[in-house]
């Protein structure tokens, strides 16, 4: 079978470096393959050739050579081309974002593209790499010339769709994160400018995972505001944690003590929100009489 020639306008250095490594691995097994490069206009052509200067390898080696070349090129796609594709999608579809937010948006996109463990389609990076490598291998089995950028753009439609969807998910995540940050800043401002209604409020969680609020003596906090929120919660209009957070903010205590026993799992998001809003007013306790309250001590 004939060895392939790879054409590229923008990724010659990355392809060369990766194919050089592949060629050396063949040499260790007694197969001498070289890499020749020529430039035609702005397009680089990287050609694999045997030690005799031709482009043919014995049939028994064909499968292994093409598999290694496909794997090498898939690395280039995943490590370099994918990021540029995402940048182009952002530039074309989200050019309304302020320039000073562009880096944060790229960070969100990079996190989305490097995600693993979501377990469906081409969302996981490892699944995309396998898909790209397999597609490259199948193509090289029937053609000895490959334009890398053109192949990705026109032959990997499903892959391109996933990159676009990944960018959309990342933008949504970024916007939610931004809105959450603005919301936290608003709550922090409210707490800082309001006269404290309590010296100390304790956030207690029972072994069953239920939150409740107590004053310095350990008595459950009661207020008309809280009772109204409980009614709304029963009606299904608001979440349980929202009730507690709303009451904490209304009281704007000078000190908030979060009781977090080692054997009780507390939702991290709720705790982080309290810390973000109340800042250095927050203390964490890992063992006291309040931490030891049993699940029979009911909250709201």
N, C-alpha and C positions, 0 to 999 in steps of 0.2 A: 504494500500500500504506500501511496505517496505521502510524504511528510507535508504538513500544512505551512502556509504562509499567512501571517497575521498582519492585517493593516490597521493602523490607528492614527488619529491626528493628535490626540492629547495624552495618551498613556504609554508612549513608547518606553520611557525610563522604567516604569513599574513593570511592564510586560518583560522587558529585557532582564531586569533583576530576577524576576520570578522564573523565567525560562532558563536563565543561567543556572539556577539552583537545580532545576529539573534535569538539565543536560548533564550536570555533574553527577547526579544520582544514577544516570544511565551509564556513565563512564565507570563508576564503581562496580558495575555488573558486566563490564567488558563490551558495552555497546557505545561506540563513539559517534556522537551526534554533535554537530556544531550549530552555531547561531549566526547567520549573516543578516546584516541590516543595510537597507538602502533608503534614500529619501527621494520621493517624487513629488515635487511641489511642496505642499504642507503635510503630506501623508507619509508616514513611516511604514516600511514593510520589513517585518522580521521573519526570516525564513529559516526553517530547520532543515539541515542537510546532513548527510552521512559523511564519514571520513573520506569517501571517494569523490565527494562533491556532488553526488546526485541526491534525489529526494525520496528514494525508495528504501523501505525497511522490510526484512523478511516477515512473512505472514505470521509466524508465531509471536512476533514482538508487537504486532500492530495494536492489539487490544490494550496492552500495557502502556505503550507510548501514547496512544490517543487518550487513555484514561488520565495519565499524568498531565498531559498538556491541557486537557479540559479542566482538571482540578486547579492547575496554575492560573489559567485565565479566569476561573470563577473567583479565585482569591482577589484578582485585580478588580473584578466587577464589584465584589462585596466591600473591599477595603478602600476603593478610590472612586470608581464610577458611580456607585450608588449615592454617595454624598453629593456629588455634583448634580445628579438627577434631581435629588430632593431640593437643592438650592435653586435649580431652574424652575421647579414647580412652585416654590415659594415666591420667586421673583415674578412669575407670570400670573399667579392666582391670588397672591396676598401682598401686592405692592402698596396697599393702603396702610400697612403697618408703619409706624414711625421708625426712622432709621435707628434710633437709640434702642429700640426693642428687638432689632434684627438678630443680634447675637443670642439673646435669651430665647428667641423663637427657634434658632438653629440648634441650641442646646436641647430644647424639648423634642425637636425632630430626631436628633441623634439618639436620645434616650429611647424613643419609640422604635427606631430602626434596629437598635441593639437589644431589644427586649427578647426574652425567652420565657417559655413555660406557659404561654397563652393557649397553646395546644390546638389550633385550628388553622387550616389553609396555609398561606405563606406569611402569616403574621410573624412567626418566630424567625429570627435571623438564620438559624441552622437549617430550617426548612427551605428558606429562599436559596441558600447556598447549594443545597442538594439539588434543588430544582434547576438552578442555573448550570451547575456542573453537568447534570444529566442532559440538558438541552444542548450544551456545547458539544458533548461527546457524540450525541446522535447526529448533530450537524457535521462534525468532522469525519464521521464515518462515510459520508456521501459527498463531501466537498473538501478540497485541499486549499481553499482560499476563504479567509474569514475577515470581514471588517468588524471589529469588536463593537464600536459604537452603533453601527447600523444593525448588527445582529441583535443587540439588546433592545434597541428602539422598535424594530419591526418584527422580530421573531419571538420576543418574550412579552407578549401582550399581557398575559396574566401577571407576570412579574411587575411590569410597568404599572398596572392597575393597583397592585398592592402597595407600591411606593407612593402613589397618589393618595391612596386611602390612609397610609401611615402618616403622611404629611397632614391630612385633614384631622386625624385623631390627635396628632401632636398639637395642632393649632387649637383644637377644642380644649385640650388639657391645659395649654398655656393660658388661654382666656379664662378658664375656670380658676387657675392658680392666681392670675392677676386680679380677678374679681374678688377672690377670697382674701388676697392681701389688702385690697382696698377696704373690704368689709371689716377686717381685723383692725386696720388703722382707724376706722370710724369708731369702732367699739372702744379702742384704747383711748381715743380722744374723749369720748363720753365719760369713761371711767375716771380719767385724769382731771377732768373739769368739774365733776360732780362731787358734792360734799358727801363723805363716807357716811353710810347709814348704820355701819357696824364696825366695831374694832376688829373682830375676827370671825371668819366663817370657815367651818371645816367641811371639806368634800369627802364623804365617806362612801365606800363601796362595800356591800355585803359579799360574803362568799358566793352568793348566787348571782353576783354581777349587777345588782341594783344600786344606783346612786341615791344618795340623799344628803341634805345639808343640815349641819348642826352648829349651834353657837359654841362659845368657849366652854360652857359647862356640859356640853354633849347633848343638849336638848334640841329636838328637831325644830328647824326654823319654820315659822308660820307667818304668813302675811296674806292680806286680801289679794294682792297681785298674784301670789303663787296659787291661791285657790282658784282664781279665774283661769289661770293657765292650765291647771289640772283639768278643769271642766272642758276646755278646748281639746286637751290631749285625749280625754275619754271620747270625745266626739270624733276624734281622728283627724283633727285639723293640723296638729303639730306633733313633733316627736318628743319622746321623754327627755332626752338630753337637752333639747331646746328649752324645756321648762326650767331646768336647773340653771342653764347659762343665762337665761333672761333674768331670773331672780338674783343671781350673783351680780350681774351688771347693774340691776336696779339698786342693790344694796351698796355696791362699790366699796366693799370692806377694805380696811387698811391692810389686813393680812388674810391670805387665803392659804389654808393648810390642806394639802391633798394627802389623804391617808391611803397608802398603797401597800397592803400586806404582801409578802413575797408569794403567798400561795393563791393570790387573787389576780386574775387577768383583767386589766382595765383597758378599754378601747383607747389606743394611742392618740387617735385624732381628737377626741374630746379633751384629753389631758393637754395636748399640745395647744389647743385653742385657748384653754384657760391660761396657760403660761404665756402665750402670745399677747393676750389681752391685758393681763394683770402684771406681766413683767416681773420686776424684783419684789413685788408684793407676795409672790408665791413661794411657799415652802413645801417640801415633800417629807412625809413621815412614813417610816417603814415598820414601826412597831410601838404601839402605846395602847392604852385601854380603848380608845376609839377604833383603832385598827382591829381590835379583837371583837368588835361587836358582831353578833351572829346574824345569820340570815333571817332569824325570827324577828329581828328588830326592823320592822318595815319602814320603808321610806314613804314616798308620796302615795 
